[in-house]
Amino acid sequence: MLKIAFADHGDLDALSRNLDGIRSDAQARVAYVDERIREYDTTGGPFPDRLPVIMLVARFQREHAAAVLRWAEWAADEVARWEGVTFETGARVPAAGGE
């Protein structure tokens, strides 16, 4: 996120690559957590007596990764309309509601 926050010191290609990396990491995290949830649903996991609290944490991890993924996809769509990373080079302020 630091690279996104300071993207105006780089170029549009770097910003797009960084967003792609965040999106890729979030996709991998969602897939990993989904697989662990399926595994625990099937086997109870290595600590079946802890399954209620483990699944609370798993749900948080899944929701967090999914939120990052939604944001990265939205941000990439926004940036795809830009011609640069500053007002002067063609960036624009995204809509406040994320539309």
N, C-alpha and C positions, 0 to 999 in steps of 0.2 A: 504494500500500500504506500510505502514511502516513495517508491518510484512513480506511482500514480500521482501522489500529492505534489511532486516536483517535476512532473512531465513537461511543464512549460520551459524547463531548462534543457530539454532534449528535442526530439522530433516526433512526428506523427507515427512513423514506423516503430520506433522504440515503445511508444505508448501502446500501440496496438499489440505488439509482441508481449508486453507486460500484462495486458488484459487477457491475452490468450493463455499465458502461463497461469494466471489466477483461475481462469475458467477451467483449464485442464486439471489443475490441482483439486479444485472443488468437485469436478466430475469424478475424479478418482476417489476422493474422500466419501462422496455419497455412495458410490459403488461398494467401497470397502465396508462402510457401516451397514449398508443394506445386507451384505453377505454375512456379516457378524450377527445381525438381527435374525436372519433366516437360520443360521447355525444354532443360535441360542434357542430359538423357537422349537427347533427340531430336537436338539440334544440336551438342552438345559445349560450347556457350556460347562467350563471347568468348575464353576462354583454355583450349582443349581440352587443352593439355599440362599444365595444372594441375588437371584434372578430379578425380583421386583425392583430393587434399587439399580441394578445393572441396566435394566431396560429403561429406567428413567434417564439415566445418563446417556444411553445409546440414542434415545429419542432426541435429547438435546443436541448431541453431536450431529445427528442426521439433519435436524432442522437448521442448525447453524451452517453446515456445509451447503444445504439447499439454498439458504438465503444468500450466501456468498456467490453461488452459481447463478442465481437469478440476477443479482447485482452485476456480476461480470458480463452476463449476456446483454443486459440493458445498457451497460456502459459501452460495450463494444459496438452495439447498434448506434448509440449516440455518436461515438467517435468516428464511425464509418461515414458520417455526414460531414465531418470536418475536413478542412483542407490544411490545417496546421494546429498548433497547440496553444496559441495565444489569440487574442482578439485580432491583432494585426495580421496574423497568418491564416485566420479562418476558423478558429474555434468559436463555439457559441455556448451560451449558458443553457444547460438542460432545464427542461420544465421542472418546477418544484415537486410535482406529484409523481415524477418518474414516467410520465406518459411519453 
